[in-house]
Amino acid sequence: MRWRRLRLWLRRPLKGYILLFMVCTNGLPRVSAGSDIADQTWKTPVLWHAVNATLGYLIDRYGDSLAHACLAAKNVKNDLLAIFPLLDSLCRATCPACQTPCCRVADACFDLRDLIFIHLINAPVPLGQPRGNGNRVCRYLGSDGCRLPRLSRPWICTWYLCPKQKALLGRSDPQGLERLQATVSDVKTGRREMENRFIEVLGRPAGG
């Protein structure tokens, strides 16, 4: 019953219930989130540290049992690497002149799949949510665009194309747009598979 409830909690990342896992596992300190449990996307430093510490602990604890989740993450990574050059070119062509760049107006955030992916591929873990801890615009916005490595960014920051980018790619390379959309669909499927395999392993004894 405990693991069934955990599976449900972990499937609701925006409710912050992953923190509750910390009191269900041996070897982790008990953490009281207090009123911060209402922070549904880990925007405070305490919650951000807790969710990432928990994921790191789980990956260390279950090790080789996460092979299927790691394989799914690797496939997602390869798909992403294949489309990054195209996305970079679109950004160079449209973002510098944009009056309302996404990084200033959008409230993007990391979800559970983002964090599982980052940990499984051992990518750098960002300092916090883009707008966490009172930031009015994305904390990672620099003079030349995003300062995060592409693999460490929220998925929404990769798949979203603004109307100008979509129109530009549709005119200049219609087949490229179709390939990009197909890859985005593959990544979405792969991320679901990765999360499912990850959560599935948590219901088994370590090493099983």
C-alpha positions as CSV (number, residue, x, y, z in Angstrom):
1,M,0.0,0.0,0.0
2,R,2.8,2.4,0.8
3,W,4.4,1.9,-2.6
4,R,1.1,2.3,-4.3
5,R,0.5,5.6,-2.6
6,L,4.1,6.7,-3.5
7,R,3.5,5.9,-7.1
8,L,0.4,8.2,-7.1
9,W,2.3,10.9,-5.3
10,L,5.2,10.8,-7.7
11,R,2.8,11.1,-10.6
12,R,1.7,14.4,-9.3
13,P,4.9,16.4,-9.4
14,L,3.2,19.8,-9.4
15,K,1.8,19.0,-5.9
16,G,5.2,18.7,-4.4
17,Y,4.5,15.3,-2.9
18,I,7.9,13.9,-3.7
19,L,9.0,15.4,-0.4
20,L,6.8,12.8,1.4
21,F,9.0,10.1,0.0
22,M,11.8,11.3,2.2
23,V,9.9,10.0,5.3
24,C,9.2,6.7,3.6
25,T,12.8,5.6,2.8
26,N,15.5,4.4,5.1
27,G,18.7,6.5,5.3
28,L,17.2,9.8,4.5
29,P,16.6,12.5,7.1
30,R,13.0,13.4,7.9
31,V,12.2,16.7,6.3
32,S,9.3,18.9,7.4
33,A,8.2,21.2,4.6
34,G,5.7,23.0,6.8
35,S,3.7,25.6,4.9
36,D,6.1,25.2,1.9
37,I,4.2,22.1,0.9
38,A,1.8,24.5,-0.9
39,D,4.7,25.5,-3.1
40,Q,3.7,23.2,-5.9
41,T,6.7,23.4,-8.1
42,W,9.6,23.4,-5.7
43,K,10.2,27.2,-6.0
44,T,11.8,27.6,-2.6
45,P,15.5,26.7,-2.1
46,V,14.5,24.2,0.6
47,L,12.1,22.3,-1.6
48,W,14.5,22.5,-4.6
49,H,17.3,21.0,-2.6
50,A,15.0,18.3,-1.1
51,V,13.6,17.1,-4.4
52,N,17.1,16.9,-6.0
53,A,18.7,15.3,-3.0
54,T,15.9,12.7,-3.0
55,L,16.4,11.9,-6.7
56,G,20.1,11.6,-6.2
57,Y,19.6,9.3,-3.3
58,L,17.2,7.1,-5.2
59,I,19.5,6.7,-8.2
60,D,22.4,5.8,-5.9
61,R,20.3,3.3,-4.0
62,Y,18.7,1.5,-6.9
63,G,21.7,1.6,-9.2
64,D,21.5,-1.1,-11.9
65,S,17.9,-1.6,-11.3
66,L,17.3,1.6,-13.1
67,A,18.8,0.3,-16.3
68,H,15.6,0.6,-18.3
69,A,15.0,4.1,-17.1
70,C,18.6,5.1,-17.9
71,L,18.2,3.6,-21.4
72,A,15.0,5.6,-22.0
73,A,16.8,8.8,-20.7
74,K,19.7,8.1,-23.1
75,N,17.4,7.7,-26.0
76,V,15.7,11.0,-25.1
77,K,19.1,12.6,-24.9
78,N,20.1,11.4,-28.3
79,D,16.9,12.7,-29.8
80,L,17.4,16.1,-28.2
81,L,21.0,16.4,-29.4
82,A,19.8,15.8,-32.9
83,I,17.5,18.8,-32.9
84,F,19.5,21.3,-30.9
85,P,21.4,22.7,-33.9
86,L,18.1,23.5,-35.7
87,L,16.7,25.1,-32.5
88,D,19.8,27.1,-32.0
89,S,19.6,28.5,-35.5
90,L,16.0,29.4,-35.1
91,C,16.8,31.2,-31.8
92,R,19.6,33.2,-33.5
93,A,17.2,34.2,-36.3
94,T,14.3,35.3,-34.1
95,C,15.1,35.9,-30.5
96,P,17.5,38.9,-30.6
97,A,14.9,41.1,-32.2
98,C,11.9,39.8,-30.2
99,Q,10.1,42.4,-28.1
100,T,8.5,39.9,-25.7
101,P,11.0,37.0,-25.4
102,C,9.7,33.9,-23.7
103,C,12.4,34.1,-21.0
104,R,10.9,37.4,-19.8
105,V,7.2,36.6,-20.0
106,A,6.7,32.8,-19.7
107,D,6.5,31.1,-16.4
108,A,8.4,28.0,-17.4
109,C,9.3,25.5,-14.7
110,F,11.0,22.1,-14.2
111,D,8.7,19.2,-13.7
112,L,9.5,15.8,-12.3
113,R,10.4,14.3,-15.6
114,D,12.8,17.1,-16.3
115,L,14.6,16.4,-13.0
116,I,14.6,12.6,-13.4
117,F,16.1,13.1,-16.9
118,I,18.8,15.5,-15.6
119,H,19.8,13.2,-12.8
120,L,19.8,10.0,-15.0
121,I,22.1,11.5,-17.7
122,N,24.2,13.2,-15.0
123,A,23.7,16.7,-16.5
124,P,24.4,19.8,-14.4
125,V,21.5,20.4,-12.0
126,P,20.3,24.0,-12.1
127,L,20.3,26.2,-9.1
128,G,16.5,26.3,-8.9
129,Q,13.3,26.9,-10.7
130,P,13.6,29.7,-13.4
131,R,11.3,32.0,-11.5
132,G,11.8,30.5,-8.1
133,N,12.6,32.4,-4.9
134,G,10.9,35.6,-6.1
135,N,12.5,36.0,-9.5
136,R,10.3,38.1,-11.9
137,V,12.0,36.8,-15.0
138,C,14.0,33.7,-15.7
139,R,17.1,33.7,-13.6
140,Y,19.0,32.0,-16.4
141,L,18.5,34.7,-19.0
142,G,21.8,36.2,-19.9
143,S,22.9,38.8,-22.5
144,D,23.3,36.1,-25.1
145,G,20.3,34.0,-24.2
146,C,19.9,31.1,-21.8
147,R,22.9,30.4,-19.7
148,L,21.9,26.8,-19.0
149,P,23.2,23.9,-21.1
150,R,20.4,22.7,-23.3
151,L,20.2,19.3,-21.7
152,S,19.6,21.0,-18.3
153,R,16.7,23.2,-19.4
154,P,13.0,22.5,-18.8
155,W,11.5,20.5,-21.6
156,I,9.0,23.2,-22.4
157,C,11.9,25.5,-23.3
158,T,13.0,23.0,-25.9
159,W,9.7,22.0,-27.6
160,Y,8.0,25.3,-27.7
161,L,8.3,27.2,-31.0
162,C,6.9,30.7,-31.1
163,P,4.7,31.7,-34.1
164,K,7.6,33.5,-35.8
165,Q,9.9,30.5,-35.5
166,K,7.3,28.1,-36.7
167,A,6.5,30.3,-39.7
168,L,10.1,30.8,-40.5
169,L,10.9,27.1,-40.4
170,G,7.7,26.2,-42.3
171,R,8.7,28.6,-45.2
172,S,12.4,27.7,-45.3
173,D,12.4,24.0,-44.5
174,P,8.9,22.4,-44.4
175,Q,10.4,18.9,-44.1
176,G,12.6,20.1,-41.3
177,L,9.6,21.3,-39.5
178,E,7.9,17.9,-39.9
179,R,11.1,16.1,-38.7
180,L,11.3,18.4,-35.7
181,Q,7.6,17.8,-34.8
182,A,8.2,14.0,-35.1
183,T,11.2,14.1,-32.9
184,V,9.4,16.2,-30.3
185,S,6.7,13.5,-30.3
186,D,9.3,10.8,-29.8
187,V,10.9,12.7,-26.9
188,K,7.5,13.1,-25.2
189,T,6.9,9.4,-25.5
190,G,10.5,8.7,-24.2
191,R,10.1,10.9,-21.3
192,R,6.9,9.1,-20.2
193,E,8.7,5.8,-20.6
194,M,11.6,7.0,-18.5
195,E,9.4,8.2,-15.7
196,N,7.3,5.1,-15.7
197,R,10.3,2.8,-15.5
198,F,11.8,5.0,-12.8
199,I,8.7,4.9,-10.6
200,E,8.2,1.2,-11.3
201,V,11.6,0.4,-9.8
202,L,10.8,2.3,-6.6
203,G,8.2,-0.3,-5.8
204,R,10.8,-3.1,-5.7
205,P,13.5,-3.7,-3.0
206,A,16.8,-2.0,-3.8
207,G,18.9,-4.2,-6.1
208,G,15.8,-6.1,-7.3
